[in-house]
Amino acid sequence: MNIDARYPALSDLKARARRRLPRFVWEYLDSGTGAERARHAGSAALRNIALMPSILHGEITPDLSTTLFERAHPLPFGIGPVGMSGLVWPDAERHLARAAATADIPYTLSTVAAQTPEDIGPLAGDHAWFQMYPPRDETVRRDMLARVRAAGFTVLVLTVDVPVASRRERQTRSGLIQPPRLTPRLMAQVALRPAWAIGMARMGLPRMRLIDSYAGDTSGLPSTAHAGYLLRTSPDRAYLDWLRAHWDGPLMVKGVLDPADVPMLEEAGVDAIWVSNHGGRQFDGAPATIHQLPLIRAATRLPLIFDGGVTGGLDILRAIALGADFVMMARPWQYALAALGPLGLQHLVHILAADMRANMGQLGARRLADLPGRLYPSPAG
Ligand SMILES: Cc1cc2nc3c(=O)[nH]c(=O)nc-3n(C[C@H](O)[C@H](O)[C@H](O)COP(=O)(O)O)c2cc1C
């Protein structure tokens, strides 16, 4: 099969993923919260950013490399955290970590992943990031940090945009509960998706294994109030200070939208800011991340990580043009994995890099640093 001819874009992988996933898994992965305005308007806003092509610039071999936390990265994108990705595809976290190591891109393991840091850290290569949902209990917190460090994770990401659980109505309607248990209703959905069913029969249904190691058995909770919520707190500035004092590697805060928060984050000594609205899964009134990115760029010299609705290489260029140093994607990798298994991940790296190169050629951009100069209309006027 010529995979490039059959699946030239992420949209092709997404369509195939939808055909292969049971409804409740698709709804978990694809949905936002509320009327899903933040999710859809955010993607539309990103796609509305125009860049000016360039002519007569001669031959160009675009350089996609960048540096983050004093480490060279051949590509300016990576894999963002997704809780319970083991539900999307059997053993997802292992496949994601291995694909990241092969492509030399970051993989971010979620606190509420289906695999533990000990299982995943050794597979994730040189850029293993750990995303923390903040444990309330200090003993748990200390232990989690020690485990994550010992497992080889070098970067800590504190997610701050989940102060409370969100409603995620589509997910609730689909009948999903945590940890996943096949009720007759979900069985009926699974029966229509044999590839997924066979994989899960082999692996068993996933659980949040890191959380389980602290919380014990928490069966039967609704999916929006899972075990992760029993353990975690809504952090404050003192919490961030504590974390800064106890993590000696790069620390970033994920879920920042307001430039007014930047001075506090700088004062707390974070190493990077991750501009995100959690893919529209937490607060449907949130602004588009691509609108907030240039405002936050203007407020700080810290590295900025961007996510939200990226669908291809051109979207990555748009975010970099507006001030991002690095671009993360969450759902796209899960679509790719569900569509084609591990091969899908490799293929998505190829799609994104090839799309970046093609569009940088149109823009006459030799390096990522040339991109802000191609914004249209130019912010300089
Ligand atoms: C199914 C799903 C689970 C997620 N789980 C987490 C998580 O555990 N921790 C976290 O910080 N963000 C989580 N996110 C948010 C993503 O990391 C990301 O911020 C968001 O989806 C926007 O990126 P995207 O548009 O590329 O999906 C999750 C998103 C999805 C879709």
The ligand as an SDF file (V2000), in Angstrom:
LIG
                    3D

 31 33  0  0  0  0  0  0  0  0999 V2000
   -8.6800   12.7920   25.0350 C   0  0  0  0  0  0  0  0  0  0  0  0
   -7.8420   13.9120   25.5870 C   0  0  0  0  0  0  0  0  0  0  0  0
   -7.2210   13.7440   26.8180 C   0  0  0  0  0  0  0  0  0  0  0  0
   -6.4030   14.7560   27.3250 C   0  0  0  0  0  0  0  0  0  0  0  0
   -5.7410   14.5490   28.4940 N   0  0  0  0  0  0  0  0  0  0  0  0
   -4.8980   15.4930   28.9610 C   0  0  0  0  0  0  0  0  0  0  0  0
   -4.1260   15.2420   30.1260 C   0  0  0  0  0  0  0  0  0  0  0  0
   -4.1630   14.1750   30.7050 O   0  0  0  0  0  0  0  0  0  0  0  0
   -3.3250   16.2590   30.5700 N   0  0  0  0  0  0  0  0  0  0  0  0
   -3.2360   17.4640   29.9350 C   0  0  0  0  0  0  0  0  0  0  0  0
   -2.4990   18.3590   30.3810 O   0  0  0  0  0  0  0  0  0  0  0  0
   -3.9450   17.7130   28.8130 N   0  0  0  0  0  0  0  0  0  0  0  0
   -4.7530   16.7550   28.3060 C   0  0  0  0  0  0  0  0  0  0  0  0
   -5.4600   16.9910   27.1560 N   0  0  0  0  0  0  0  0  0  0  0  0
   -5.2930   18.2830   26.4620 C   0  0  0  0  0  0  0  0  0  0  0  0
   -4.2270   18.1910   25.3680 C   0  0  0  0  0  0  0  0  0  0  0  0
   -2.9550   17.9370   25.9060 O   0  0  0  0  0  0  0  0  0  0  0  0
   -4.1720   19.4780   24.5130 C   0  0  0  0  0  0  0  0  0  0  0  0
   -3.8900   20.5700   25.3550 O   0  0  0  0  0  0  0  0  0  0  0  0
   -5.4560   19.7580   23.7570 C   0  0  0  0  0  0  0  0  0  0  0  0
   -6.0810   18.5700   23.3160 O   0  0  0  0  0  0  0  0  0  0  0  0
   -5.2350   20.6640   22.5420 C   0  0  0  0  0  0  0  0  0  0  0  0
   -4.4500   20.0380   21.5810 O   0  0  0  0  0  0  0  0  0  0  0  0
   -5.0680   19.3700   20.2390 P   0  0  0  0  0  0  0  0  0  0  0  0
   -5.9650   20.3870   19.6280 O   0  0  0  0  0  0  0  0  0  0  0  0
   -3.8300   19.0780   19.4180 O   0  0  0  0  0  0  0  0  0  0  0  0
   -5.7900   18.1360   20.6650 O   0  0  0  0  0  0  0  0  0  0  0  0
   -6.2560   15.9820   26.6150 C   0  0  0  0  0  0  0  0  0  0  0  0
   -6.8890   16.1360   25.3870 C   0  0  0  0  0  0  0  0  0  0  0  0
   -7.6630   15.1170   24.8620 C   0  0  0  0  0  0  0  0  0  0  0  0
   -8.3040   15.3180   23.5190 C   0  0  0  0  0  0  0  0  0  0  0  0
  1  2  1  0
  2  3  1  0
  2 30  2  0
  3  4  2  0
  4  5  1  0
  4 28  1  0
  5  6  2  0
  6  7  1  0
  6 13  1  0
  7  8  2  0
  7  9  1  0
  9 10  1  0
 10 11  2  0
 10 12  1  0
 12 13  2  0
 13 14  1  0
 14 15  1  0
 14 28  1  0
 15 16  1  0
 16 17  1  0
 16 18  1  0
 18 19  1  0
 18 20  1  0
 20 21  1  0
 20 22  1  0
 22 23  1  0
 23 24  1  0
 24 25  2  0
 24 26  1  0
 24 27  1  0
 28 29  2  0
 29 30  1  0
 30 31  1  0
M  END
$$$$
